Amino acid sequence: MRIGSAIAACIAATAMFAGSVNSASPTAPSKAVSSSTLAQDRMAIEETLRRYVRALDDSDLEAYLATLTDDAKFVAAEGNYTGKDAIRKYVEPVMKSRLQRREKEGAAATATHHVVTNQSIEFLDGDNVLVRAYWMFVVAHGTGKPMSIDIMGSSEDYLTRRGDHWLIRERRVAP
């Protein structure tokens, strides 16, 4: 009887644990979804964030803005910006300056790399996620000179599903 009771208790505990993982886990959506849908969503979220940093490094303003919702917020120590127009006005001069420098000095001498690590994706519900990560901004300082990490910090990105796409609704960065 003791073994049977222990096995029954183990099964009950496993069932409770499995139920709590599916409904309350910080990385699983609150509504039941298939593992293939969850995997597809995670890949789409990661792709949006990859396109975001590549657009920054390539100084591609339109590609950068395409990763944001129209009412997106950018929150950082140097300022808070709400809406694509405000964000455009904030990043456009920086991107133009980089492109001008790249034309004069070449791509290798002016390369930038936004390196993102330790991403965690938390589904807030089926259409909203919070992605936490650490980042480093690696910069070239001229031909033949070593690249350096100019700044690093952490980020919180709130993404939302819009149709078939995941877009950044709010980005919070801290050094």
Backbone torsions as a table, in degrees:
resi	resn	phi	psi	omega
1	MET	NA	-38.2	-178.3
2	ARG	-63.5	-42.1	179.4
3	ILE	-65.0	-42.7	179.0
4	GLY	-62.1	-41.2	178.4
5	SER	-66.2	-40.6	179.2
6	ALA	-64.4	-41.9	178.7
7	ILE	-65.0	-42.9	178.8
8	ALA	-62.3	-42.2	178.4
9	ALA	-64.1	-40.1	179.1
10	CYS	-63.8	-43.7	178.8
11	ILE	-62.9	-43.9	179.7
12	ALA	-63.2	-43.3	179.4
13	ALA	-64.6	-40.4	178.5
14	THR	-63.2	-42.6	179.4
15	ALA	-64.1	-41.8	177.9
16	MET	-64.9	-42.3	179.5
17	PHE	-62.7	-45.7	-179.4
18	ALA	-61.9	-40.0	178.1
19	GLY	-65.2	-39.2	179.4
20	SER	-71.9	-32.4	177.8
21	VAL	-65.4	-41.9	-177.7
22	ASN	-72.7	-27.6	-175.0
23	SER	-107.2	-24.2	-174.1
24	ALA	-125.4	2.9	-179.4
25	SER	-65.1	139.6	-179.8
26	PRO	-68.0	-13.4	-179.0
27	THR	-108.5	-0.3	179.8
28	ALA	-111.7	145.1	178.1
29	PRO	-65.7	152.4	-176.8
30	SER	-70.4	-29.0	176.6
31	LYS	-94.9	148.7	-176.2
32	ALA	-65.1	127.0	176.3
33	VAL	-135.3	157.0	179.0
34	SER	-72.2	155.6	179.5
35	SER	-64.3	-30.7	178.4
36	SER	-70.7	-36.8	176.2
37	THR	-66.2	-42.1	178.0
38	LEU	-61.3	-44.7	178.9
39	ALA	-63.2	-41.7	179.0
40	GLN	-64.0	-41.8	178.1
41	ASP	-63.0	-45.5	179.8
42	ARG	-59.7	-43.3	179.1
43	MET	-64.3	-40.7	179.5
44	ALA	-66.4	-38.7	177.8
45	ILE	-64.6	-47.7	178.5
46	GLU	-61.3	-37.0	179.1
47	GLU	-66.6	-40.4	176.7
48	THR	-59.8	-45.1	-179.4
49	LEU	-69.0	-34.1	175.6
50	ARG	-64.9	-45.1	178.7
51	ARG	-63.1	-35.0	178.2
52	TYR	-60.0	-53.6	-176.8
53	VAL	-71.5	-33.3	177.2
54	ARG	-66.0	-38.8	177.3
55	ALA	-63.9	-38.1	175.7
56	LEU	-62.4	-48.9	-177.6
57	ASP	-66.7	-31.5	178.8
58	ASP	-87.4	-4.0	-174.9
59	SER	53.9	44.5	-179.9
60	ASP	-102.8	91.6	-173.2
61	LEU	-59.6	-44.6	-177.6
62	GLU	-65.9	-41.0	177.3
63	ALA	-64.9	-38.1	177.8
64	TYR	-61.5	-51.2	-178.5
65	LEU	-65.1	-26.9	-179.9
66	ALA	-67.8	-14.6	178.5
67	THR	-89.4	-1.8	-174.5
68	LEU	-110.8	150.6	169.3
69	THR	-73.7	161.3	180.0
70	ASP	-61.0	-31.7	-177.9
71	ASP	-101.9	23.4	-176.2
72	ALA	-56.8	153.2	176.2
73	LYS	-121.7	140.1	172.6
74	PHE	-120.8	119.7	-175.3
75	VAL	-120.2	120.6	-179.1
76	ALA	-150.1	168.7	-179.7
77	ALA	-59.0	-34.0	-177.4
78	GLU	-82.3	-4.7	176.4
79	GLY	154.8	166.2	177.1
80	ASN	-118.6	135.2	-176.7
81	TYR	-131.9	132.6	-178.8
82	THR	-122.7	128.1	179.8
83	GLY	93.4	150.5	-177.9
84	LYS	-59.9	-37.2	-179.6
85	ASP	-63.5	-44.2	178.9
86	ALA	-66.3	-40.0	179.2
87	ILE	-67.3	-40.4	176.5
88	ARG	-57.7	-46.4	-179.2
89	LYS	-63.4	-28.7	178.9
90	TYR	-76.0	-45.7	-173.3
91	VAL	-91.2	-24.4	-175.0
92	GLU	-58.4	-46.7	179.3
93	PRO	-61.3	-36.7	178.8
94	VAL	-65.5	-44.7	179.9
95	MET	-65.7	-41.3	178.3
96	LYS	-61.9	-42.1	179.1
97	SER	-62.3	-43.2	178.2
98	ARG	-62.9	-42.9	180.0
99	LEU	-64.1	-40.9	177.6
100	GLN	-63.5	-43.1	178.1
101	ARG	-64.7	-39.7	178.8
102	ARG	-61.9	-40.0	178.1
103	GLU	-62.7	-38.1	-178.6
104	LYS	-78.2	-42.1	-170.1
105	GLU	-107.3	-14.7	-178.2
106	GLY	96.9	158.4	-175.0
107	ALA	-65.0	-43.1	-177.0
108	ALA	-64.6	-33.9	-177.9
109	ALA	-77.3	-15.1	-174.1
110	THR	-125.9	13.8	-175.4
111	ALA	-62.3	146.7	171.5
112	THR	-130.3	148.2	178.3
113	HIS	-137.6	117.3	171.2
114	HIS	-88.6	108.8	-178.0
115	VAL	-99.1	121.2	-176.8
116	VAL	-114.8	131.6	-177.8
117	THR	-133.8	166.4	173.0
118	ASN	52.1	43.2	178.6
119	GLN	-68.6	137.5	170.1
120	SER	-127.7	135.1	-178.4
121	ILE	-111.5	121.7	178.2
122	GLU	-114.9	116.6	177.3
123	PHE	-78.2	117.6	178.2
124	LEU	-80.0	-35.1	171.0
125	ASP	-161.0	-169.6	-175.9
126	GLY	-66.4	-18.0	-175.7
127	ASP	-123.2	6.3	-178.1
128	ASN	-140.7	135.9	179.3
129	VAL	-134.6	159.1	171.7
130	LEU	-119.6	124.8	178.2
131	VAL	-114.1	120.2	176.4
132	ARG	-105.1	142.1	-179.1
133	ALA	-158.9	166.7	168.8
134	TYR	-106.3	150.1	-179.1
135	TRP	-140.0	155.5	174.5
136	MET	-134.3	141.4	177.3
137	PHE	-108.8	106.7	-176.7
138	VAL	-99.8	130.4	-171.7
139	VAL	-131.1	138.8	170.7
140	ALA	-84.4	140.3	-178.0
141	HIS	-117.8	31.8	177.9
142	GLY	124.1	160.9	-179.0
143	THR	-61.7	131.4	177.1
144	GLY	77.8	-1.6	179.0
145	LYS	-98.9	148.2	-179.7
146	PRO	-69.6	150.5	173.8
147	MET	-76.7	156.8	178.5
148	SER	-139.5	157.1	173.3
149	ILE	-83.3	109.2	-177.0
150	ASP	-83.2	-31.2	179.5
151	ILE	-159.3	152.9	175.2
152	MET	-149.1	160.8	-178.1
153	GLY	-176.7	-153.8	-179.9
154	SER	-128.1	161.5	179.5
155	SER	-140.5	153.3	169.9
156	GLU	-128.9	117.5	178.9
157	ASP	-113.2	126.1	174.9
158	TYR	-101.9	115.4	179.5
159	LEU	-110.4	151.1	178.5
160	THR	-132.6	147.1	177.7
161	ARG	-79.9	127.5	174.6
162	ARG	-125.5	101.9	-175.5
163	GLY	66.1	-122.9	-179.6
164	ASP	-94.0	6.3	-173.7
165	HIS	-120.9	154.2	170.9
166	TRP	-104.9	129.2	-178.9
167	LEU	-126.9	153.0	179.1
168	ILE	-78.9	120.7	178.2
169	ARG	-94.1	-33.5	178.8
170	GLU	-152.6	136.8	177.0
171	ARG	-126.6	124.2	177.9
172	ARG	-116.7	121.8	178.7
173	VAL	-122.3	146.2	178.8
174	ALA	-141.2	139.1	177.2
175	PRO	-72.4	NA	NA
